[in-house]
Amino acid sequence: IRDYKVTGVQTCALPISRTLYLGLTIFVLGTLLGYLVADLLALTVSRMAMALGTALVSPATQSLLRTRMPVSMLSVAFGIYGTTMNAAAALGPWIGALVIESGHWNWVFALNIPVALLSALLIGIVVNQERGPEAQGEGKAFDYAGMLLLAAVVVCFQITGTSEGSVKWFFITLGLLFAGLLFLHVRRHANPIFLPEL
């Protein structure tokens, strides 16, 4: 079994700890930019960096659970993981609103830094530098074409949510076309961006 997200393919070929550190570093840099620079462009870049860092950390965390936990405990481990993620999604806006009411809006960025540093410390204690046993992507070329096709599908269907009439149907058609090309591509690539049987 491999990770299903785009960055998850990379975590199979890299040590999990390195992927986690890379994701946290990108996330913290984005957080610092959002905290220090009060500019719309800077905030946009900040949020993009934070999203990229999260996209690296999330599948690496799931790989860590899957490769280090006994099979008998996997359901419990992923249950706790899912509950924690859902609780964070539910409590995050409420905590953020309290922080903004109590101080300055950029404090919501500053709060991420100690959490990220604590996470980095725990990674150093808990996670070693070895690759997981599912490192099937090692030595194979990364599927850049698949990544671009997947991004095109997502962008097209995102645009359909904010468009109307002929423009909406154009992007629906284009998205379906890219989806078809992606389906054909992953069935032929040696190391596809996701498993075609999914």
N, C-alpha and C positions, 0 to 999 in steps of 0.2 A: 504494500500500500504506500502510495506517495501522497504528498500534500497536494491539495486541489487548487490552491491559489497560485497566481503567477509567481510570486516570490517564493512559494513553497517548493517549487522545483529547484531553486537555488539552494535552499536549506538542506536538500538531500546531498548536495555535492560539497558543501562547506560545513565545518564544525558548527554545531548548534550555538555554542557560546560566541563564536565570531559573528554569526548572523544576529544574535541578540545584541551584542555590543554595537554592531554597525547600526542596527535599527534604533537603539537608544541614543546613539551619538547624533544621528540625523534628527531624531525627535527633539533632543535638547537644543540643538542649534536652531531649529525652527521655533522652539519655545522662547529662546533668548531673543531672537529677532522680533517676535511679536511683542515681547515685554519691553524692549529697548527702543523700538522705532514705531512711532505713532503715525503711520502712513498707510494708505489703502493698498498700494502695491506691495509694500513690505509685509502687511498683514496677510495678503493673498499668498505670497511666497512662503510666509511662515506656516500657514495652514496646509499648504501643499507639502512642505517638508515634514510636518507633523504626521500627515496622512501616509507619506512614504515610509517614515520610520515605523509607524504602527503596522503597515502592510508587511514589513519585514519581521517584526516582533511576534505578531499574532500566529502565523503558521509555524514559526520556529518554536513557539511555546507549545503548540499542539504536537509538534514532532517530539519535543522533549517528553511530554506526557506519554505519548504512544510508545516511545523507545525505552523509557526508564521505568515505567510502572509495570508490575506483573499483570498478565492478561486478566486475571480474576478481579483486579482492582480498576481496570480501565473505565468501566461504566461509572463507578463512583468518582474517579478522578475527573472525567469529562463532565459529570453532573455538577461537581463543585465548580469547575471552570466555567461552565455555562451559567450557573447561578450567580457567580461573581461578576461576570460580564454584564448580565442583565441588571443586577443590582447597581452596578456602576452607571449604566445607561439611564436608569431611573433616578438615581440620586444626584448624578452629575449636574443637570440643569438647576436643581434646587440648591445645591451647594454653591454653584456659580452665581446664582442670583443673590444669595446671602453675602458672598464675597464682594460683589459689585456694590450692593447697598451699603456695606460696611466700609469700603475703601474705594480705590481706583479700579477701573475696568481691567487694566493690564495685570492686576494681581492674579487673575485667573490663569495667566501664563506662568507667573512665578511659582504657583502652587505645584506645577508639574515637575519642577527641577528637583526638590528633595525626594519626591517619589521615584524619579528616574535614577537618582544617585543611590538610593536604597536598593532599587532593583539591580543596578550594576554590582553592588556589593554582594547581593544574594547570588547573582550569577557566578561570581568568582568563588563563592563558597560551595555552591551546590553542583554546578555544571562543570564537567571537565572538558578538555579540548578534543576529545575523540569524536569521530563521525558516528552517526547513528547506523545501525545495521541495515537501514533501508536506503543507503547511499547509492541508489541505482543510477543517478544522473551523472556520477563521476566519470569524467573523460569523454562525455558526449557534448555536442554543441548545444548551446542554449537556443531555444526556439524563438528567435526574435520576430520572425514572420508571423508566428502564431500569436505572439504578444501584441503585435500591431493590429492583426485582424480582430482579436478579442477587444482591444481598445476601441476599434472602429465600431464594432457591434454595440458596445456600451454607450459610446457617444451618440450614435444614431438614435437609440431608444431613449436616451436622456433628453434629446432635443424634441422628440415626439411629445414629451410631457408638457412642453411649454409652447408648442406651435399648434396651428389650426389649419384646416382646409387642405389645399393641395400640398403645402409645405409639409404638413404632418404626414400625409400619405407618401410623399417622396422619401422621407427619412425612414418610414416604416419599411418601404420596399427596399431601400438601400441597406437598412439594417438586416433584413432577411437575406439579402444577397451576400453580405459579409458573413452572416452566420453560416450560410451554405458553404462558402469558400473555407471558412474555419473548420467546419465539420470534415470536409474533404482533406484539408491540410493535416489535421491531427491524426488521421488514419494512416497517413503516409510517412510522417516524421518519426525519426528514431527516438527522439526524446521530446514528445509533444508538450505543449503548455499545460494541458490537462489530459487525463485518460479518456479516450473516446467512448469507452463503455459506460461512463458516467451519464 
